[in-house]
């Protein structure tokens, strides 16, 4: 019996995908639940698994083709043997259906389970998936990265001179410019945008074209937060098993400020303003394929430890490629921290349909006036970009001042 392989529904906001790679060729035998093809979407990568055991009969869309949800990717002919199942998808989510497996075989002959991003990294770094150690059910990109580093040959130590004195290590060879490293010698190369990068580009332009965006700035004296962290970091880590960063202070401060200035926790739908009475804070995280904004749900009820744990988990899974669609869905207000990359000041862009985003920056010692004296203090510039259609300038400035007040007096966060 002929079975159609279709593009599955992977999220309410995703309407199309791109065929990243077929894991099987026409005529290959497959077992139920085995991954057939990898799809790339604007949020996560997914795999389409074989619904039943049989043979892949035809491929309708080759790698690189853009396809719609429900469109036929190919057909397979049901065969005998193997366990039957239902059509499913897996990918960076790991929760969308039947767990797919790659085509790499383990020493025992079974397939090695791996995320799409892990297999991509393995191909690029010439790492055998079957040799990668993992602590989870599937090999992740981080596992492949670690394996790749361990396979690099160690630098040979220089032999000592005849007089017994150690020889100096040779200076590393200069890295040629990127244009000179092309395989064919070309000074320019072209590459197609990934689905995620193309979506980021479209949404950022859309935000600037449809919203009246303005940015206001202030600066925060981080002395109190840094002193508090220094006093309690060991106790906090012992009790909660995680370090105390600065992001949780800003999340807590943002929630308090949003409660006082509710229009920054809203969105525009037609000619109506929708005020949100919950606080789902998006935390922008840099990933290899582009920026993602996973969401801390109900941040108003989360503890400092809960917020720190969520942020670190998001960062790890963004690198591993294991964030889920649910992690990225929604959000009422966002925070982005360019300071981790050394940014001193920037103007962040809102994440539609949200109307506000808080930008954090690098902490630098700068002269500050304290009790009539000029002293060096750890200072951070903060920025608020907001949609002027529903947020007035005075309201935005007062919101940012409130953030400053709360962070400079972190004890007030407990009282709030």
C-alpha positions as CSV (number, residue, x, y, z in Angstrom):
1,X,0.0,0.0,0.0
2,X,1.3,3.4,-1.0
3,X,1.7,6.0,1.9
4,X,2.1,9.7,1.5
5,X,4.8,11.5,3.5
6,X,3.5,15.0,4.3
7,X,4.8,18.1,6.0
8,X,3.4,17.8,9.5
9,X,1.9,20.7,11.6
10,X,4.7,21.8,13.9
11,X,3.1,24.9,15.5
12,X,0.3,27.3,15.0
13,X,2.5,30.1,13.8
14,X,4.5,28.0,11.3
15,X,3.0,27.7,7.8
16,X,5.9,26.5,5.7
17,X,9.3,24.8,6.0
18,X,12.4,24.0,3.9
19,X,13.7,20.6,3.1
20,X,17.1,20.6,4.7
21,X,18.2,17.0,3.9
22,X,16.8,13.6,3.0
23,X,18.2,10.9,5.3
24,X,17.1,8.2,3.0
25,X,17.3,7.7,-0.8
26,X,14.6,6.4,-3.2
27,X,14.5,2.6,-2.9
28,X,15.9,2.5,0.6
29,X,14.2,0.2,3.2
30,X,13.0,2.0,6.3
31,X,11.5,0.9,9.6
32,X,8.6,2.5,11.4
33,X,9.7,5.6,13.4
34,X,13.0,6.0,11.5
35,X,13.7,9.6,10.3
36,X,13.3,10.1,6.6
37,X,13.9,13.8,6.1
38,X,14.9,16.9,8.0
39,X,12.9,20.1,7.7
40,X,14.1,23.6,8.6
41,X,11.5,26.1,10.0
42,X,11.9,29.6,11.2
43,X,11.9,28.5,14.8
44,X,13.1,24.9,15.1
45,X,14.4,22.1,12.9
46,X,12.2,18.9,12.8
47,X,12.4,15.4,11.4
48,X,9.6,13.5,9.6
49,X,9.6,9.9,10.5
50,X,8.4,6.9,8.6
51,X,4.8,6.0,9.6
52,X,5.3,2.3,8.9
53,X,8.0,0.0,7.8
54,X,8.6,-0.3,4.0
55,X,10.5,1.2,1.1
56,X,10.9,4.9,0.2
57,X,9.3,4.9,-3.2
58,X,9.7,8.6,-4.4
59,X,10.9,12.0,-3.3
60,X,8.7,14.9,-4.4
61,X,10.8,17.8,-3.0
62,X,14.6,17.7,-3.0
63,X,16.8,19.4,-0.4
64,X,16.5,23.2,-0.5
65,X,12.8,23.2,-1.6
66,X,10.3,25.3,0.3
67,X,7.1,23.4,1.2
68,X,3.8,24.2,2.9
69,X,2.3,22.4,5.9
70,X,0.3,19.4,4.6
71,X,2.2,19.3,1.3
72,X,3.4,15.9,0.1
73,X,7.2,15.3,0.5
74,X,7.3,11.9,-1.0
75,X,5.7,8.4,-1.0
76,X,6.7,5.1,0.5
77,X,5.4,1.6,-0.1
78,X,4.4,-0.3,3.0
79,X,6.3,-3.6,3.5
80,X,6.5,-6.4,5.9
81,X,8.5,-6.6,9.1
82,X,9.1,-4.0,11.7
83,X,6.7,-2.4,14.0
84,X,4.0,-0.1,12.7
85,X,3.5,3.3,14.1
86,X,2.1,6.7,13.2
87,X,3.5,9.6,11.4
88,X,5.5,11.9,13.7
89,X,8.1,14.5,13.8
90,X,11.0,15.2,16.0
91,X,13.7,17.8,16.0
92,X,15.0,20.4,18.4
93,X,11.7,19.9,20.3
94,X,12.0,16.2,21.0
95,X,8.2,16.3,21.9
96,X,6.4,16.6,18.6
97,X,5.9,12.9,17.9
98,X,7.7,9.7,17.2
99,X,11.4,10.0,18.0
100,X,13.3,9.9,14.8
101,X,16.8,8.5,14.5
102,X,19.6,9.3,12.1
103,X,21.3,7.0,9.6
104,X,24.5,6.7,11.5
105,X,24.9,3.2,13.1
106,X,26.3,2.4,16.5
107,X,28.7,-0.4,17.2
108,X,25.8,-2.7,18.0
109,X,24.2,-2.0,14.6
110,X,21.4,0.3,15.8
111,X,20.9,3.9,14.6
112,X,22.4,6.7,16.6
113,X,19.7,9.1,17.9
114,X,20.7,12.7,17.3
115,X,19.1,16.1,16.8
116,X,19.2,17.7,13.4
117,X,21.7,20.4,14.6
118,X,23.9,17.7,15.9
119,X,24.0,15.8,12.6
120,X,24.7,19.1,10.8
121,X,27.6,19.8,13.2
122,X,28.9,16.3,12.8
123,X,28.9,16.6,9.0
124,X,30.7,19.9,9.1
125,X,33.3,18.8,11.6
126,X,33.8,15.2,10.2
127,X,32.7,13.6,13.5
128,X,31.2,10.2,13.6
129,X,28.0,10.3,15.6
130,X,28.5,6.7,16.8
131,X,31.7,7.9,18.6
132,X,30.0,10.8,20.4
133,X,29.3,10.3,24.1
134,X,26.1,11.8,25.4
135,X,24.3,11.9,28.8
136,X,20.9,12.3,27.3
137,X,18.6,10.2,25.0
138,X,20.0,11.8,21.9
139,X,23.3,13.3,20.7
140,X,23.1,17.1,20.8
141,X,25.2,19.8,19.1
142,X,27.1,20.5,22.3
143,X,28.0,16.7,22.5
144,X,29.4,16.9,18.9
145,X,31.3,20.1,19.7
146,X,33.0,18.5,22.7
147,X,33.8,15.4,20.6
148,X,35.3,17.5,17.9
149,X,37.6,19.3,20.3
150,X,38.7,16.0,21.8
151,X,39.6,14.7,18.4
152,X,41.9,17.6,17.6
153,X,45.6,16.5,17.7
154,X,47.5,18.0,20.6
155,X,50.3,20.4,19.8
156,X,53.7,18.7,19.7
157,X,55.9,20.1,22.5
158,X,59.2,21.6,21.2
159,X,62.3,19.5,21.8
160,X,64.8,20.9,24.2
161,X,68.0,22.4,22.9
162,X,71.3,20.6,23.1
163,X,72.3,22.7,26.1
164,X,69.2,21.5,28.0
165,X,67.3,24.8,27.9
166,X,63.7,24.5,26.7
167,X,63.0,25.6,23.1
168,X,60.5,28.3,22.4
169,X,57.2,27.2,20.8
170,X,56.9,28.4,17.3
171,X,54.6,31.3,16.7
172,X,51.2,30.3,15.3
173,X,50.8,30.9,11.6
174,X,48.8,34.0,10.8
175,X,45.1,33.3,9.9
176,X,44.5,34.3,6.3
177,X,41.5,36.6,5.6
178,X,38.2,34.8,5.1
179,X,38.1,35.7,1.4
180,X,41.3,33.9,0.8
181,X,40.1,30.6,2.5
182,X,37.4,29.8,-0.2
183,X,37.9,26.3,-1.7
184,X,37.9,27.6,-5.2
185,X,39.9,30.8,-4.5
186,X,36.9,33.1,-4.9
187,X,36.9,36.3,-2.9
188,X,33.1,36.3,-2.6
189,X,30.7,33.5,-1.9
190,X,26.9,33.3,-1.7
191,X,24.8,31.3,0.7
192,X,21.1,31.1,1.0
193,X,19.5,32.5,4.1
194,X,18.2,29.9,6.6
195,X,14.5,30.0,7.3
196,X,15.2,31.4,10.8
197,X,17.5,34.1,9.5
198,X,15.0,35.1,6.7
199,X,12.2,35.3,9.3
200,X,14.3,37.4,11.6
201,X,15.1,39.8,8.8
202,X,11.4,40.0,7.7
203,X,10.1,40.6,11.3
204,X,12.7,43.2,12.1
205,X,11.8,45.2,9.0
206,X,8.1,44.7,9.7
207,X,8.6,46.0,13.2
208,X,10.2,49.2,12.0
209,X,7.6,49.7,9.2
210,X,4.5,49.1,11.3
211,X,5.4,50.4,14.7
212,X,6.4,53.9,15.9
213,X,9.6,52.9,17.6
214,X,11.6,55.2,19.9
215,X,14.4,54.4,22.4
216,X,15.1,56.1,25.7
217,X,18.3,55.5,27.8
218,X,19.4,55.6,31.4
219,X,22.3,54.3,33.4
220,X,22.3,52.1,36.5
221,X,24.8,52.0,39.3
222,X,25.4,48.2,39.7
223,X,27.3,48.5,43.0
224,X,24.4,47.3,45.2
225,X,23.7,44.2,43.0
226,X,27.3,43.3,42.8
227,X,27.8,43.7,46.5
228,X,24.8,41.5,47.2
229,X,26.0,38.9,44.8
230,X,29.4,38.9,46.4
231,X,28.0,38.4,49.9
232,X,25.5,35.7,49.0
233,X,26.8,33.9,45.9
234,X,28.3,30.9,47.8
235,X,25.2,30.4,49.9
236,X,22.9,30.8,46.9
237,X,24.9,28.3,44.8
238,X,25.0,25.8,47.7
239,X,21.3,26.1,48.3
240,X,20.1,26.2,44.7
241,X,22.9,24.6,42.7
242,X,23.2,27.5,40.4
243,X,25.1,30.9,40.3
244,X,23.4,34.2,41.0
245,X,23.7,36.4,37.9
246,X,22.4,39.9,37.2
247,X,19.7,39.0,34.7
248,X,17.3,37.8,37.4
249,X,17.4,41.2,39.1
250,X,16.4,42.9,35.8
251,X,13.6,40.3,35.2
252,X,12.2,41.0,38.7
253,X,12.6,44.8,38.2
254,X,10.9,44.6,34.8
255,X,7.9,42.7,36.2
256,X,7.4,45.3,39.0
257,X,7.7,48.2,36.5
258,X,5.3,46.5,34.1
259,X,2.7,46.2,36.9
260,X,3.0,49.9,37.4
261,X,3.1,50.8,33.7
262,X,0.7,48.2,32.2
263,X,0.7,49.6,28.6
264,X,4.3,48.3,28.2
265,X,2.8,44.8,28.8
266,X,0.2,45.1,26.1
267,X,-0.2,44.7,22.3
268,X,-2.2,46.3,19.6
269,X,-4.9,44.4,17.8
270,X,-6.6,46.5,15.2
271,X,-7.9,49.6,17.0
272,X,-7.8,47.9,20.4
273,X,-5.2,47.8,23.1
274,X,-4.9,44.3,24.7
275,X,-3.6,44.7,28.2
276,X,-1.9,41.5,29.5
277,X,-2.4,40.7,33.2
278,X,0.3,38.0,33.2
279,X,4.0,38.5,32.8
280,X,5.7,36.1,30.3
281,X,9.2,37.6,29.9
282,X,11.2,36.8,26.7
283,X,14.9,36.5,27.1
284,X,16.9,36.9,23.9
285,X,19.5,34.3,23.4
286,X,22.1,34.1,20.7
287,X,22.3,30.8,18.8
288,X,24.3,29.6,15.8
289,X,21.3,29.8,13.5
290,X,20.2,33.3,14.8
291,X,18.6,35.0,17.7
292,X,15.9,33.2,19.6
293,X,13.7,34.5,22.4
294,X,12.5,31.8,24.8
295,X,10.0,32.8,27.3
296,X,10.0,32.7,31.2
297,X,6.3,31.9,31.9
298,X,4.6,33.8,34.8
299,X,7.8,35.5,35.8
300,X,6.0,37.4,38.5
301,X,5.7,34.2,40.5
302,X,9.2,32.9,39.8
303,X,12.0,33.0,42.4
304,X,15.5,34.3,41.7
305,X,16.8,30.7,41.5
306,X,13.9,29.8,39.1
307,X,14.7,32.7,36.8
308,X,18.5,32.0,36.8
309,X,17.9,28.3,36.1
310,X,15.5,29.1,33.2
311,X,18.0,31.5,31.6
312,X,20.9,29.0,31.8
313,X,18.7,26.2,30.5
314,X,17.6,28.3,27.6
315,X,21.2,29.2,26.7
316,X,22.3,25.6,26.9
317,X,19.4,24.3,24.8
318,X,19.7,27.1,22.3
319,X,23.3,26.0,21.7
320,X,22.3,22.3,21.6
321,X,19.4,23.0,19.3
322,X,16.9,21.5,21.7
323,X,14.6,24.4,22.4
324,X,10.9,23.6,21.8
325,X,8.2,25.6,20.0
326,X,6.5,26.0,23.4
327,X,9.7,27.6,24.7
328,X,9.5,30.3,22.0
329,X,5.8,30.9,21.8
330,X,4.2,34.1,23.1
331,X,5.8,36.5,25.5
332,X,4.5,39.9,26.7
333,X,7.8,41.8,27.1
334,X,11.4,41.1,26.2
335,X,14.9,41.6,27.6
336,X,18.1,41.4,25.6
337,X,21.6,41.5,27.0
338,X,24.2,42.8,24.5
339,X,26.5,43.3,27.4
340,X,27.6,39.6,27.3
341,X,29.2,40.4,23.9
342,X,30.7,43.7,25.1
343,X,28.1,46.1,23.8
344,X,28.3,49.5,25.6
345,X,25.1,50.9,24.2
346,X,22.5,49.9,21.6
347,X,18.9,50.4,20.5
348,X,17.1,47.1,20.6
349,X,14.1,46.4,18.3
350,X,10.8,45.2,19.8
351,X,9.6,41.7,19.1
352,X,6.1,42.0,17.5
353,X,3.4,42.0,18.7
354,X,5.0,43.2,21.9
355,X,5.4,46.9,22.4
356,X,8.6,47.1,24.6
357,X,12.0,45.6,25.0
358,X,14.7,46.3,27.6
359,X,18.3,46.3,26.5
360,X,21.1,45.6,29.0
361,X,24.8,46.4,28.3
362,X,28.3,45.9,29.5
363,X,29.2,47.0,33.1
364,X,32.1,49.4,33.0
365,X,33.7,51.4,35.8
366,X,33.0,55.1,35.2
367,X,33.3,58.3,37.3
368,X,30.1,59.0,39.2
369,X,29.1,61.7,41.7
370,X,28.4,60.1,45.1
371,X,27.7,62.4,48.2
372,X,29.6,65.3,46.6
373,X,32.6,63.1,45.6
374,X,33.7,61.7,42.3
375,X,34.2,58.0,42.6
376,X,34.5,55.0,40.2
377,X,31.4,52.9,40.1
378,X,30.3,49.9,38.0
379,X,27.8,51.4,35.7
380,X,25.5,50.0,33.0
381,X,23.6,51.8,30.3
382,X,20.1,50.4,29.8
383,X,17.8,51.1,26.9
384,X,14.0,50.8,26.4
385,X,12.7,50.7,22.9
386,X,8.9,51.1,22.9
387,X,6.0,51.5,20.5
388,X,5.0,55.2,20.7
389,X,1.5,54.4,19.3
390,X,0.3,53.3,22.7
391,X,3.2,54.2,25.1
392,X,3.9,57.9,25.6
393,X,7.5,59.2,26.0
394,X,7.0,60.3,29.6
395,X,5.6,56.9,30.5
396,X,8.6,55.1,28.9
397,X,11.1,57.4,30.7
398,X,9.4,56.8,34.1
399,X,9.3,53.0,33.4
400,X,13.1,53.0,32.8
401,X,13.7,55.2,35.9
402,X,11.7,52.7,37.9
403,X,13.9,49.9,36.6
404,X,17.0,51.9,37.6
405,X,15.6,52.5,41.1
406,X,14.8,48.9,41.7
407,X,18.1,47.6,40.6
408,X,20.1,50.2,42.5
409,X,18.1,49.2,45.6
410,X,17.7,45.4,45.2
411,X,16.1,45.1,48.6
412,X,13.1,46.9,47.2
413,X,12.6,44.0,44.8
414,X,11.8,41.8,47.8
415,X,9.3,44.3,49.1
416,X,7.6,44.7,45.7
